[in-house]
Amino acid sequence: MAHSPVPARTIRDAAAGIAVLAVTNFVAITTEMLPVGLLPQISAGVGVSESAAGLLVTVYAFVVAAAAVPLTVATRGFARKPLLLGTLVAYAGSNLVVALAPSYAVLAVGRTFGGLAHAVFFSVSIAYASRLVAPLYTGRALTLVTAGGTIGFVLGVPLSTSLGTAVGWRWSFGILAALCLVSSLLVARLLPAVTVEPARAAGSGPRPGRGRLALVVLAITVLFAGHYTVYTYVSPLLLAAGLAPEAVGPVLLAFGAVGLVGLWAAARYLDRAPRAVAVAAIGTIAATLVVIAFTLSSVAGILVAGGVWLAAFGAVPATTQAAALRTRGASPDLVGAFVNGSSNLGIGVGAAVGAAVIAGPGSQTLALTGAAIVAVALVVVLLAPAAFPREP
């Protein structure tokens, strides 16, 4: 097993590795969320309803939620860099299967395969970022790596959505498969190896932070469930508000761009005031989802409220990852697995709840349901100051 004797300690020292991890996060998030922008095209292409197409997000997320911890434990003795490379190759294969799928069943198989890759990827990626720098810089390193995922929202999903609208959704997945292979080459050339704990020590011994970690995991699960109850069906919501189909891609691009505001806030304040960042972001998400529920008949209203909603969510991934790591409730890889599994459990539950609501009561109830669930996550954070402390 190849190790670097001493990991880079500052953000500047680790710049190349952080940049490569950001690129891999870009392709990973784009792979996970691409169906969100293409639900109408996918449903028409394989002959299913939009709610059934939305379940592709649920299947993917539930696979990740179920497999993240077991696969992380099973692979904890593997060298991190080759393992990360393997997940990127698996992402490429998954996207290629989806691009060529002749039926909904085969498409679901391709997404399941991608979910297995995702189960390992983010568990490794989160811990990898924390190992590249000293603990003082953990929040900033995670924010910069998470920027790749945010850019996946900003550029990856919206541009792929526009491409899918113009030339067909299959091309979007095919091009993404090629990008996954390109990112694997960057990892092979530029990402330094890191030292890992021996397999026998990774899960042994009492961890006083386990209770705090459990509370962070609970908050992540509920928060992501509420957010994705609505976000999974953002394209149908925009179309129902009167937006033209060809405008959905550009609007998602704008929504993603404002997510950089939240990411900037996390980068600036997460290593100084993590609790304030968490409370502000989650509270804003809940409030704006309520506003969306009552502005569905207004394109301008939903665009403004949606922009604020997704700006706040831009701070969430780095904030929750840093909170989980700082509990020291498990080894970094296992913490990454819990964050990965819980966030995807939330995504899956949210997509499933959204499918039921959008097919039943409708769009206004969808937004209010999401807001109520996010509000529960806010209560967890407010009642758990040890898990979400004022200072790192």
N, C-alpha and C positions, 0 to 999 in steps of 0.2 A: 504494500500500500504506500503510495507516494504522499508525502506530507511536506509542507513548507515548515522549516524549523521555527520561524517566528512570524506570526501573521502581521500584516500591515496594521499600524495602530491609529493613524489619523485619516481623515477623509481624503486629504491630498495623497497620502501614501497609497490608499486603496482605490484611487480614482478609476483606474482601468478596470479592475474587477467589478466595482459598483456599476460602471457604465455597461459592461457586458450583462450583468444580472438584470439591469433595467431593460435591455433589449429582449432578454428571454421572458421577462414579465410582460412585455408588450405582446409577444406572440401568444403567450399563455392566456392572457385575459381576452385577447381578440378571439382566440379559439373557443374559449368558454362562452363568450357573450354574443358571438356573431349571429346566431339564430334570432336574437332579440330584434335586430333591425331588418330581418328578412322573413319574419313570420308569414306575411301575406304571400310572398313568392314561393316559399317552401310548401305552404299548405296547398297552394294551387298546383305546384309541380308534382307532388306525390299524392294528391287527391285526398287530403284530410282537412279537418277544420282548423282554424287558427288556434283554438284552445288545445287541440291535439298536437299541433306543431309546437306550441309553447311547452308541452310536456317534455320535449327534447332537452330543454334546460333543466327540468326536474330530474330526468333520468341521469343526466351528466352529474348534477350536483349530488344526488343521492349515492351514486357510485363513489364519488370523492368522499362523502361523509362516512360511508361504511368502510372504505378501504384505507383512508389516510393513516390512522394509527396502526392497524395491523401491518401494512406495507412498510411503514417507517420503522417499526420494530424489526421486521424481517430483514430490512436492508441496512440497519444501523452499523453493521460491520463493514459495509462496502465503502470504498473510496468515494468521496463526495463528487468530485469532478466527473469521473466516468458515469456515475449514476445520473447526474444532471444531463449529461449528453444523451444517455439512453432515453430519458423522458422526452427530450426534444425530437428525437427520431420517431418516437411513438406518437407524438403530436402530429408530425408530418403524415404518418400512416393513417391516423384517424381522419384527418382532413381530406386526404385523398379518397378514402372509402366513402365519405360523405359526398364528395364531389361527383363520384361515379355511381352512387347508390341508385338502383333501378326502382326501389320501393321504400316505403316508410320503415319497414322492418329492418332492411339493410342499413338505412340511415341511422336508425336507433342503435344498431350494433356498432357502427362507426363511432357514434357519440359515446357509447359505453367504453370503448377502447380508449378514447380520449380522456374519459373520466379517470380511468386507472392511471394513465400517465400523469394527470393533474394531481392525483392523490399523493404521488411521490414528489412531483416537481416543487410545489409550494412548501411542503414540509422541509425539503432540502434548501430551497432558495431563501426562506426566512432565516434559518439557522446560518446559512452561508454568509449572508450579509452581516449578521452579528459577529461572526468570527473574523471578518476582515478588519475590524476596527476595535479599539479599546471600548469598554463599557460606556464611557463618557459620551461617545459619539454614536451609540446604538440608534437612538431616535432619528438622528439626521441621516445615517446610512440607510435605515429602512425607508425613510421618506424619499431619498433619491432613487432607491431601487423600486419603490412603489410608483415613482413617477413613470416608469415604463408601463405599468399597468394602467395608470391614468391616461397616458398617451394612447394606450389601446382603446380607451373610450373616446379620447379626443380625435384620433385619426383612424385607428384600425377599424373599429366597428362602423363609424359613419362612412368612411371612404369605401369600405367593402359593401355597405348597404347601397351606396350610390352606384357602385360598379354592378352589384347584383340587379338593381333596378334597370340599369342600362343594357346589360348583355346577358343577364341570367345569374341566379344565385349560385349555380355550380362553379362558375368561374371564380367567385369570391373564395370559396373553400379551396379550389385548386391553387390559386396564387398564395393563399395562406400556408398551404403545405410546403411550397417552395421557400417561403420566408422562414419557416421552422427549420428547414435544412440549412439555410444561410446562417441562422443564429447558432446552430450547433457548431458550425465552422468557427465562428467568433469565440465561442466558449473554448474550443480545442486550442485555439491560438493564444488567447489573451487572458483567460481567467486563471489566476493562481490556484494551486491546490491549497487546502486548509487541513489543519490537524483536527481529528475527531476523537471523542472519548472512546476508550475501549468498550466493546459491546457489553461486557459483563458489568461495567460500571454505569452505563447510561441510565438504567432504570433502578439502580440499587440504592439502598439507604433512605432514611426518612427525609422528606422535603418539607420544611416548615411552610413553604409558600403554596402548598397544594390547594388549600382552601381558597386563597386569593385567586389562584389560577382557575379554579372551578367557577368562581363568580365572573371572571373576565370571559370565560368560555360561554357561560350562560348569556351574558350581555351581547356577545358577538352573535350567537345563534338567533336571539330574538330580534336584534337590530337588523341583521341581514334578511330575516324573514319578512319584516315589515317593509323594508326598502324594495325587495324583489317581488313582493306581492303586487306592487304597482309598476316597477321598472320593467319587468318581463313583458308587460303589455303596453309599453309606452308608445310603440308604433300605432297599434289600433286606437289608443287614446288620442293621439295627434290627428289621425285620420278622421275620427269621430268629431273632433273639434272643428273640422273644416279645412284642415291642412291638405294641400295637394300631395299625391303620392310621391312626386318627384322632389318635393321639399322636405320629406322626412329625413333623408340622409344629411342634407345641410343643417337641419335643425339639431339632429343628434351630434353633429360636429360642433355646433355652437354650445350645446349642453356639455359636451365633453370638455371643451375649452374652458368653460367657467369652473369646471372641476379643478383646474390648475390653481384657482384662487384658494380653495380649501387646502390643496397640497402645499401651496406657499405658506399658508398660515401654520400648517403642521411643521414644516421645515423650520420656521422661525421660532415657534413657541414650544414645540413638543419636548425638547430637552430642558425647558425651564418651567412650564406650567401644564403638565400633561392632563390634569383633571379639568382645568378650564377649557382646554381644547376639546376634550371628550364631551363635556356638558354642552358647550356651545354648538358643536356640530350636530349632536343627536337631537337637541332641542329644536334647532332650526329645521332639521329634516321633518320632524313631527308636525311643526307648525305649517310648513309650506305644503305638506300633503293635504292638510285641512283646507288651505287656500285653494289648491288645485281642485278639490272636490266641488267647490262653489264657483269655479271659473271655467268649467268645462265647455260652456257655450261661447266662450270668448277665446279666440286664437291668441290675441295679445296677452290676455290674463294667464293662460296656461303656459305661454312661452316665458313670461317673466317669473312666475312662481316656479316653473320647472327649472329655470336657470339657477335660482337661489337654492332650490332643493339639491341639485347636483353639484353646486359649488360646495355646499356643506358636506356632501358625501365624499368629496375629494379628499377630505382630511381623515376619513374613517379607517381605511386599511392600515396606514402607518400608525395611527393612534392606537388601534386595537392590538396590532402586532407588538408594538413597543410595550404596551401595558402587560401583555401576556409574558413576554420575555423577562420583564423586570420583576415579576412575581417570583422567579427562580423556583417555580413549582415542579419543574422537570428539566431534563437536559434540553439544550436549545433545539435539537432535532425533534424531540417529542413535543415540545411547546409548539414548534412549527406545525406538527401534525395535528395537534388539538385546534390551533387557529384555523388551519386548512379545513379540517373536518367540520368544525362548528360553523364556519362561514358558509360552507357548501350545504350543510344541513339546513341552514337558514335560507339559502337560495332555493333549495329544492322545495322546502315547505312553502316558501313565499310564492314560487311559481305555481305550485299545486293549488294553494288557496286562491291565488289570482285567477287561475283557470276556472275554478268553480264560481267565483264571484262574477267574472266577466261574462260567463255563459248564463248567469242567473240574474241577480239584482241589477248588475250593470256598472257603468263607469264611476258614478259618484260614490256608490258603496265601496267600490274597489279602492279609491283614494282614501276614504275614511277608515276602511279596515287597515290599510297600511299604516296610517297615522296612529291608530290605536295601538297597534303592535309595537311600533317604534317608541311610543310613549312608555310602554312597559320596560323597554330596554333602558330608557332614561331613568326610570325609577330604580332599576338595579344599580346603575352607576351612582346615583345620589345616595343610595343606602349602603354603598360599599366603598367608603373612603380609603380603606387599606388596599383594596385592589386597584383603585383609581386615585392615587395620592396626589396632593397638590404639587409636590416636587418629586423628581425622579429619584 
